[in-house]
Amino acid sequence: MSEPLVIIGNGMAAARLCEELSERACGRYAIAVVGEEPRLAYNRVLLSSLLADEISAAEVELKPARWWRDRGVTLVYGRPAVAVDPTIRRVQLADGATIPYSKLVIATGSRPIRLPLPGMDLPGIKAFRDLTDVAELRRAAPGARAVVIGGGLLGLEAAYGLAKGGATVTLVHLMDRLMERQLDARAALMLHREVEARGVEVLLGAETKAIEGRRRVEGVTLASGRTIPADLVVVAVGVRPNAEIARTAGLTINRGIVVDDRLETSERGIYAIGECAEHNGQCYGIVEPAYEHAHILAQCLVGSEQRYTGSVLATNLKVSGVRVFSAGDFVGAPGTEALLLSDPGLKTYKKLVIADDRLVGAVLFGDTADGPWYLELIRSGQRIDALRDELVFGRALAEIAHSPICLKTNHDENIVNPAPERAACMSYRAPQHSVMASQAFDSN
């Protein structure tokens, strides 16, 4: 008889866990997925593309209804869970119904942060977090004067989508550069220019003081005293773990739901994954760690000794129509050095941070094709001294330069007319219009 497994949350982490379990132990668990939103699981990463009208609503759906049925997964969506009783092992729904479980997984994601400012309760204040938000923003965008508060990833995506939808957009950011957690100063400056080229006014170092209006939003006042006229305000200043359901079960919570290396909470048989989970003091607000959680938990649930040791933070996304990638220590701690490659003509920039002959961080702007390869090098910790000469030019050159043919001809001093393969190896050099430099970081 299948063991009852309940997953609270119907997002990307829950969908990946179901996929992993169906591949490893189909039939071992009778899975029920409880979702707050009245729809199938969808890809939140694509919401900005949907807002910008670059894709259709059908394209954000992760799995069709048939996929869930074929794997025996019971979907209970549009009926949120409101409490968990670990004593009798039951989940209570908002309509009063209860669902029994043997094992429980909490995958409730996160909630958008709402600023404690005057006027935040006025009509016309929106978040940018789910499909309902996207639908409301698309209706409001044409001809609107919109202010987006927050210059991180979500704020930039909202500003870009609103501008494409016909709104006049001003983006207000408290910090001195955009995406300060994911980009260094040079990449952030390049992004700033590209965002403004797409019709979005960007105000940096701008603190929001109040939202103005009587019956609805009329403007945003900054600490400098300037008031920006607005019919629509989008608040995108970050998210916090959604741990409310865990409190009803008496689980240990800091910023998020505290889990161990098996993703198990303080209560035996209850697990947490994704943005709601906190492991070793770290909460991850991006998708890839949630997928890693799902991968590890699926193995644990089928008896594996696999353990989660944390994630290397990486961003590989399309922001305001521009591709950016960052991973690891892309700023450069004391004692590290950086390889830089910049091409203003092609609007590309690359910075690789090296420590002890190992790649420890990377930031790419414009051309991010080699991002996954750099991330692999960072995670593996392998030495890159043999690849150093070609590393900044990408995987293709590194693999060609170190192929058996190239390694053989590189040591043959008697060749007068190199073979075509050798000529191909020799032809990979820095483009004439590119500038490369090596910069050392120290504590001075």
C-alpha positions as CSV (number, residue, x, y, z in Angstrom):
1,M,0.0,0.0,0.0
2,S,1.3,3.4,-0.9
3,E,2.5,5.7,1.9
4,P,0.5,9.0,2.0
5,L,2.8,12.0,1.2
6,V,1.3,15.5,1.3
7,I,3.0,18.5,-0.3
8,I,1.8,21.9,0.8
9,G,2.5,24.3,-2.0
10,N,1.9,23.9,-5.7
11,G,4.9,25.8,-7.2
12,M,8.1,25.0,-8.9
13,A,9.7,23.2,-6.0
14,A,6.7,21.0,-5.5
15,A,6.5,20.1,-9.2
16,R,10.1,19.2,-9.3
17,L,9.8,17.0,-6.2
18,C,6.9,15.1,-7.8
19,E,8.9,14.7,-11.0
20,E,11.9,13.4,-9.0
21,L,9.8,11.0,-7.0
22,S,8.0,9.6,-10.0
23,E,11.3,8.8,-11.6
24,R,12.8,7.1,-8.5
25,A,9.8,5.5,-6.7
26,C,6.6,5.7,-8.7
27,G,3.8,4.2,-6.6
28,R,5.7,4.1,-3.3
29,Y,3.9,7.3,-2.2
30,A,0.3,8.4,-2.6
31,I,1.1,12.0,-3.3
32,A,-1.4,14.9,-2.7
33,V,-0.3,18.4,-3.6
34,V,-2.2,21.2,-1.9
35,G,-2.0,24.6,-3.6
36,E,-3.3,28.0,-2.7
37,E,-3.6,29.3,-6.3
38,P,-6.6,27.9,-8.3
39,R,-4.4,26.6,-11.2
40,L,-1.7,24.1,-12.1
41,A,1.9,24.8,-11.2
42,Y,3.6,27.3,-13.4
43,N,7.0,28.8,-14.1
44,R,7.4,32.1,-12.1
45,V,10.6,32.8,-13.9
46,L,8.6,33.5,-17.1
47,L,6.2,36.0,-15.5
48,S,8.2,38.9,-16.8
49,S,8.0,37.5,-20.4
50,L,4.3,37.1,-20.0
51,L,3.9,40.6,-18.7
52,A,5.9,41.9,-21.7
53,D,3.6,39.9,-24.0
54,E,6.6,37.8,-25.3
55,I,4.9,34.5,-24.5
56,S,1.4,33.2,-24.0
57,A,-0.2,32.2,-20.6
58,A,-0.1,28.5,-21.7
59,E,3.7,28.6,-22.0
60,V,4.2,29.2,-18.3
61,E,2.5,26.0,-17.3
62,L,5.0,23.5,-16.0
63,K,3.1,20.3,-16.5
64,P,-0.3,19.6,-18.2
65,A,-3.1,18.0,-16.1
66,R,-2.6,14.7,-17.8
67,W,1.0,14.5,-16.5
68,W,-0.2,14.7,-12.9
69,R,-3.0,12.2,-13.5
70,D,-0.7,9.6,-15.2
71,R,1.6,9.7,-12.1
72,G,-1.2,9.3,-9.7
73,V,-0.8,12.7,-8.1
74,T,-3.9,14.2,-6.5
75,L,-4.1,17.9,-7.0
76,V,-6.0,20.0,-4.4
77,Y,-5.5,23.5,-5.7
78,G,-7.5,26.6,-4.9
79,R,-8.1,25.2,-1.4
80,P,-5.2,26.5,0.8
81,A,-3.9,24.7,3.8
82,V,-4.3,26.7,7.0
83,A,-2.9,24.4,9.7
84,V,-0.9,21.2,10.4
85,D,-1.4,19.0,13.4
86,P,1.7,16.8,13.8
87,T,0.1,14.9,16.6
88,I,-2.6,13.3,14.5
89,R,-0.6,13.9,11.2
90,R,-3.3,15.8,9.4
91,V,-3.4,19.0,7.2
92,Q,-6.4,21.2,7.6
93,L,-7.7,23.1,4.6
94,A,-9.5,26.5,4.6
95,D,-12.8,24.8,3.9
96,G,-12.6,22.6,7.0
97,A,-11.5,19.4,5.2
98,T,-8.5,17.5,6.5
99,I,-5.9,15.4,4.7
100,P,-3.9,12.6,6.5
101,Y,-0.2,12.2,5.9
102,S,2.6,9.9,6.8
103,K,5.2,12.3,5.5
104,L,4.7,16.1,4.9
105,V,6.6,18.5,2.7
106,I,6.2,22.2,3.0
107,A,7.0,24.1,-0.2
108,T,5.1,27.3,0.3
109,G,7.7,29.6,-1.3
110,S,7.8,33.2,-0.2
111,R,5.7,36.4,0.0
112,P,6.6,39.8,-1.4
113,I,7.8,42.4,1.2
114,R,5.3,45.2,1.7
115,L,7.0,48.5,2.7
116,P,5.7,50.2,5.9
117,L,5.0,53.5,4.3
118,P,2.1,56.0,4.4
119,G,-0.3,55.4,1.6
120,M,0.6,51.7,1.1
121,D,-3.1,50.7,1.5
122,L,-4.3,52.9,-1.5
123,P,-5.8,51.2,-4.6
124,G,-3.3,51.1,-7.4
125,I,-0.4,49.5,-5.3
126,K,0.6,46.2,-6.8
127,A,3.0,43.3,-6.3
128,F,4.7,41.3,-9.0
129,R,4.7,37.7,-7.8
130,D,2.0,35.6,-9.4
131,L,-0.3,35.2,-12.4
132,T,-3.0,37.3,-10.8
133,D,-0.5,40.1,-10.4
134,V,0.5,39.8,-14.1
135,A,-3.1,39.9,-15.3
136,E,-3.8,43.1,-13.2
137,L,-0.6,44.8,-14.4
138,R,-1.3,44.0,-18.1
139,R,-4.8,45.6,-17.7
140,A,-3.4,48.7,-16.0
141,A,-0.3,49.3,-18.1
142,P,-1.6,51.0,-21.3
143,G,-1.2,54.7,-20.9
144,A,-0.5,54.5,-17.2
145,R,2.1,56.5,-15.3
146,A,3.9,53.7,-13.3
147,V,6.5,53.8,-10.6
148,V,8.3,50.6,-9.7
149,I,10.0,50.6,-6.3
150,G,13.0,48.3,-6.3
151,G,15.9,47.8,-8.7
152,G,16.5,44.1,-8.2
153,L,15.5,41.4,-10.5
154,L,11.8,41.5,-10.0
155,G,11.7,45.3,-10.1
156,L,13.6,45.4,-13.4
157,E,11.4,42.7,-14.9
158,A,8.2,44.6,-13.9
159,A,9.5,47.9,-15.2
160,Y,10.4,46.3,-18.6
161,G,7.1,44.6,-18.9
162,L,5.1,47.7,-18.0
163,A,7.1,49.8,-20.5
164,K,6.4,47.3,-23.3
165,G,2.8,47.3,-22.3
166,G,2.5,51.0,-22.9
167,A,3.1,52.6,-19.5
168,T,5.4,55.5,-18.8
169,V,7.8,53.9,-16.2
170,T,10.1,55.3,-13.5
171,L,12.1,52.9,-11.5
172,V,13.1,54.0,-8.0
173,H,16.0,52.1,-6.3
174,L,17.5,52.8,-2.8
175,M,21.0,51.5,-3.7
176,D,23.7,53.1,-5.8
177,R,23.4,50.5,-8.6
178,L,20.9,48.1,-10.1
179,M,20.9,44.4,-9.0
180,E,23.7,45.1,-6.5
181,R,23.4,41.5,-5.1
182,Q,24.0,39.9,-8.5
183,L,26.2,42.4,-10.5
184,D,29.4,44.3,-10.0
185,A,29.6,48.0,-10.6
186,R,30.5,47.8,-14.3
187,A,27.9,45.3,-15.3
188,A,25.3,47.2,-13.3
189,L,26.2,50.4,-15.2
190,M,25.8,48.7,-18.5
191,L,22.4,47.3,-17.4
192,H,21.4,50.8,-16.2
193,R,22.1,52.2,-19.7
194,E,20.2,49.4,-21.4
195,V,17.2,49.8,-19.2
196,E,17.0,53.5,-19.9
197,A,17.4,52.8,-23.6
198,R,14.2,50.8,-23.3
199,G,12.2,53.8,-22.1
200,V,12.5,53.3,-18.3
201,E,13.7,56.3,-16.2
202,V,16.0,55.0,-13.4
203,L,16.5,56.9,-10.2
204,L,19.4,55.5,-8.0
205,G,20.0,56.4,-4.4
206,A,16.3,57.3,-4.1
207,E,14.5,56.5,-0.9
208,T,10.7,56.3,-1.1
209,K,9.1,58.3,1.7
210,A,5.3,58.0,1.0
211,I,2.6,57.1,-1.5
212,E,0.4,60.0,-2.2
213,G,-3.3,60.0,-3.0
214,R,-6.8,60.4,-1.6
215,R,-8.9,57.7,-3.1
216,R,-6.2,55.9,-5.0
217,V,-2.5,56.3,-5.9
218,E,-1.6,59.7,-7.3
219,G,2.2,59.9,-6.8
220,V,5.3,58.7,-5.0
221,T,7.2,61.1,-2.8
222,L,11.0,60.6,-2.3
223,A,13.1,61.5,0.7
224,S,14.6,64.2,-1.5
225,G,11.3,65.9,-1.6
226,R,10.5,65.1,-5.2
227,T,7.0,63.7,-6.0
228,I,6.7,61.4,-9.1
229,P,3.1,61.4,-10.5
230,A,1.8,57.9,-10.7
231,D,-1.5,56.0,-11.4
232,L,0.2,52.7,-10.6
233,V,2.9,51.6,-8.1
234,V,4.6,48.3,-8.2
235,V,6.5,47.3,-5.0
236,A,9.3,44.9,-5.8
237,V,11.8,45.3,-2.9
238,G,12.2,41.6,-2.1
239,V,10.6,38.5,-0.6
240,R,10.5,36.8,2.7
241,P,9.9,33.0,3.4
242,N,6.3,32.0,3.7
243,A,6.4,30.1,7.0
244,E,2.9,30.7,8.4
245,I,1.8,27.1,8.0
246,A,4.9,25.9,9.8
247,R,4.0,28.0,12.9
248,T,0.7,26.1,13.2
249,A,2.8,22.9,13.6
250,G,5.1,24.3,16.1
251,L,8.2,24.0,13.9
252,T,11.4,25.8,14.5
253,I,11.5,29.1,12.4
254,N,14.2,31.7,12.1
255,R,14.0,33.7,8.8
256,G,12.6,30.5,7.2
257,I,11.6,27.0,8.3
258,V,14.8,25.5,9.8
259,V,15.9,22.2,8.1
260,D,18.8,19.9,8.5
261,D,21.0,18.2,5.8
262,R,18.1,15.9,4.9
263,L,15.7,18.9,4.5
264,E,13.8,17.7,7.6
265,T,12.4,20.2,10.0
266,S,12.4,20.1,13.8
267,E,9.4,17.7,13.6
268,R,10.2,14.2,12.4
269,G,8.5,13.3,9.1
270,I,8.0,17.0,8.1
271,Y,10.3,18.5,5.5
272,A,10.6,21.9,3.9
273,I,12.1,22.8,0.5
274,G,12.5,25.9,-1.7
275,E,12.2,29.5,-0.7
276,C,10.5,28.8,2.6
277,A,13.3,26.7,3.9
278,E,16.4,27.8,5.9
279,H,19.5,25.6,5.8
280,N,22.6,26.5,7.9
281,G,21.2,30.1,8.3
282,Q,20.7,30.5,4.6
283,C,17.4,31.2,2.7
284,Y,17.5,31.1,-1.0
285,G,15.2,33.3,-3.0
286,I,15.9,31.8,-6.4
287,V,14.7,28.7,-8.3
288,E,17.8,26.6,-8.7
289,P,18.4,25.9,-5.0
290,A,14.8,24.8,-4.7
291,Y,15.4,22.3,-7.5
292,E,18.5,21.1,-5.6
293,H,16.3,20.7,-2.5
294,A,13.8,18.6,-4.4
295,H,16.5,16.4,-5.9
296,I,18.1,15.7,-2.5
297,L,14.8,15.2,-0.7
298,A,13.5,12.8,-3.3
299,Q,16.6,10.6,-2.7
300,C,16.2,10.8,1.0
301,L,12.6,9.8,0.8
302,V,13.6,6.6,-1.1
303,G,16.3,5.7,1.5
304,S,19.4,7.3,0.1
305,E,22.1,8.7,2.4
306,Q,22.5,11.7,0.1
307,R,22.7,15.0,2.0
308,Y,22.3,18.6,1.1
309,T,25.4,20.8,1.7
310,G,24.2,24.2,0.5
311,S,24.0,25.9,-2.9
312,V,26.3,28.1,-4.9
313,L,24.2,31.2,-5.7
314,A,23.9,31.8,-9.4
315,T,21.7,34.0,-11.6
316,N,21.3,33.3,-15.3
317,L,18.4,35.3,-16.5
318,K,17.1,37.7,-19.1
319,V,16.6,41.1,-17.5
320,S,14.9,43.9,-19.4
321,G,15.8,42.1,-22.6
322,V,19.4,41.7,-21.7
323,R,21.0,38.5,-20.6
324,V,23.0,38.6,-17.3
325,F,24.8,35.8,-15.3
326,S,26.5,35.8,-12.0
327,A,27.8,33.2,-9.6
328,G,29.9,32.8,-6.5
329,D,32.2,35.6,-5.3
330,F,31.9,37.8,-8.4
331,V,33.0,40.9,-6.4
332,G,36.4,39.6,-5.4
333,A,37.5,39.0,-1.8
334,P,41.0,40.1,-0.6
335,G,43.7,37.9,-2.1
336,T,41.7,37.0,-5.3
337,E,42.3,38.3,-8.8
338,A,40.0,39.0,-11.7
339,L,40.2,38.5,-15.5
340,L,38.2,41.1,-17.4
341,L,37.0,41.0,-21.0
342,S,34.9,44.0,-22.2
343,D,33.6,44.8,-25.7
344,P,31.6,48.1,-25.7
345,G,30.7,47.6,-29.4
346,L,29.0,44.3,-28.8
347,K,27.8,45.5,-25.3
348,T,29.3,42.5,-23.6
349,Y,31.3,42.2,-20.4
350,K,32.9,39.3,-18.6
351,K,34.6,39.2,-15.2
352,L,36.1,36.0,-13.7
353,V,37.4,35.9,-10.2
354,I,40.2,33.4,-9.4
355,A,41.6,32.3,-6.1
356,D,44.4,29.6,-5.6
357,D,44.1,28.7,-9.3
358,R,40.4,28.0,-9.0
359,L,37.4,29.9,-10.4
360,V,35.4,31.3,-7.5
361,G,33.1,33.8,-9.1
362,A,31.9,35.1,-12.4
363,V,29.7,37.9,-13.8
364,L,28.7,38.0,-17.5
365,F,26.7,40.7,-19.3
366,G,25.2,40.4,-22.8
367,D,26.7,37.0,-23.7
368,T,25.9,34.4,-21.1
369,A,26.3,31.2,-23.1
370,D,29.3,30.0,-21.0
371,G,27.6,30.8,-17.7
372,P,26.7,27.1,-16.9
373,W,30.3,26.0,-17.7
374,Y,31.7,28.6,-15.4
375,L,29.2,27.6,-12.7
376,E,30.3,24.0,-13.1
377,L,33.9,25.0,-12.6
378,I,33.0,27.1,-9.5
379,R,31.1,24.2,-7.9
380,S,33.6,21.5,-8.7
381,G,36.5,23.5,-7.4
382,Q,38.8,22.1,-10.0
383,R,42.1,23.8,-10.8
384,I,42.0,26.0,-13.9
385,D,45.7,26.8,-14.3
386,A,45.8,24.7,-17.5
387,L,42.8,26.7,-18.9
388,R,43.8,30.1,-17.7
389,D,45.0,31.5,-21.1
390,E,41.7,30.6,-22.7
391,L,39.3,30.8,-19.7
392,V,38.0,34.3,-20.3
393,F,37.2,33.5,-23.9
394,G,34.9,30.7,-23.1
395,R,34.4,26.9,-23.2
396,A,34.7,26.5,-27.0
397,L,38.2,27.9,-27.1
398,A,39.3,26.1,-24.0
399,E,38.2,22.8,-25.3
400,I,39.8,23.3,-28.7
401,A,43.0,24.5,-27.3
402,H,43.2,21.5,-25.0
403,S,42.0,18.9,-27.5
404,P,44.5,16.1,-28.3
405,I,45.1,17.5,-31.8
406,C,46.1,20.9,-30.4
407,L,48.1,19.5,-27.6
408,K,50.1,17.4,-30.1
409,T,50.8,20.2,-32.5
410,N,51.6,22.8,-29.8
411,H,54.7,20.8,-28.9
412,D,55.9,20.1,-32.5
413,E,58.4,22.8,-33.2
414,N,59.3,21.4,-36.7
415,I,56.0,22.1,-38.3
416,V,56.3,24.9,-41.0
417,N,52.8,24.7,-42.4
418,P,50.4,23.8,-39.6
419,A,47.6,21.4,-40.4
420,P,44.1,22.9,-40.7
421,E,43.3,21.7,-37.2
422,R,46.3,23.5,-35.8
423,A,45.5,26.6,-37.7
424,A,42.0,26.5,-36.2
425,C,43.6,26.3,-32.7
426,M,45.8,29.2,-33.5
427,S,43.1,31.4,-34.9
428,Y,41.3,31.8,-31.5
429,R,42.6,35.1,-30.2
430,A,41.1,38.0,-28.4
431,P,39.2,40.2,-31.0
432,Q,40.9,43.4,-31.9
433,H,38.2,45.5,-30.4
434,S,38.3,43.7,-27.1
435,V,40.1,44.8,-24.0
436,M,41.4,42.2,-21.4
437,A,43.0,42.9,-18.1
438,S,44.0,41.1,-15.0
439,Q,43.2,42.8,-11.7
440,A,44.4,41.7,-8.3
441,F,42.4,42.3,-5.1
442,D,44.1,42.8,-1.8
443,S,43.2,44.1,1.6
444,N,44.8,47.6,1.1
